[in-house]
């Protein structure tokens, strides 16, 4: 591996985006320092820095492919850790408005690991890279720059226990992967630059999750039961077995626009009973609860348009949720971070520290399709505020018809799963062969 780009890079944040960035950067820098406020090494449970980590997570198909490319054999490691892989369509019970889309072999591999299990396996791989060092349990205080503030030269950090004074980590590049709480917009303002424009879609979503030991098996050969939320049936769920023993399951209930799943046991069960299918409620009503329900609230999807800034300090980049956070029910976040890691690798291959403008433009192109898919779908809910262009209205109407037709058409079901898995673009659903089958198979009247 060449070390052509620089001596040291500092990655702020041990998120999935930070771990993937560290993997890519290790090929081009002599030293990679990954800084995080949490303890990282040896951690197998939920981290304080990932409050959503105790809820259902999904690594969609394209994300699984990229992680396997970065860490060959990772899937086998997850299987050894107790994760059971399968096919993204044939082995998952996807339901829309109470109806299952036709199961069929999609050829896309699903590895349904919980967030702690997936993070632990990826951290082990990154930790094993000789030139990567974890600087854990450190607070990130700010950036260091040249006197004219045109270049970032490092980051200031300090041990969380206060046992040592603050120190400056000099670097050829600082990469912010601290997530949706990123302070880069504030730091830019303090340095005399503009904040990036923000695009927000307020959805007032909440997840509430509980773990059970079941008395009977509702899954059969399926890996999960997922009644997806739609504008017609806005309450959804993710229900799947987890490693650790027979009958152990995780149930995450979702509600949008303030219709949040309660965190009291009775309210949680009542919400499960209200789902458009009875399978989940009937499975957990007599099951042994292993913990109390826990709620995570997600007020809005946010996209920061760094690519629109005309001026930006050299030596600083931003990735992952620090750039864009998606409605988590679409399970796009980790996979978009993985796509951005490929952008980073491509820019590093030029042998110089990436130029911010070009990097952000390429990252924005990777975000465009998943953002359009998620934000556009959210605008299908009448209570979500935002501009509904003719394109948004048409696409939402068409996708609803496609989901209807896919109940009896495995080809349409697979096409939809490929788009949801970020393998194919949303435009692929508009191919003539798909349009004809949607119009023929939908029980709704064709749109004017």
Secondary structure by P-SEA (a helix, b strand, c coil): cccccccbbbbccccaaaaaaaaaacccccbbbbbbccccccccccccccccccccccccaaaaaaaaaaccaaaaaaaaabbbbbbcccccccccccccccccccccccccccaaaaaaaaaaaaaacccccccccccccccccccccccccbbbbbccccccccccccccbbbbccccccaaaaaaaaacccccbbbbbbcbbbbbbbbbbccccccccccbbbbcccccccccbbbbbbccccccbbbbbbbcccccccccaaaaaaaaaacccaaaaaacccccccccbbbbbbcbbbbbccccccccccccccccccccccccccccaaaaaaaaaaaaaaaacccccccaaaaaaaaaaaaaaaaaaaaaaaaccccccccccaaaaaaaaaaaaaaaaacccaaaaaaaaaaaaccccccccccaaaaaaaaacccccccc
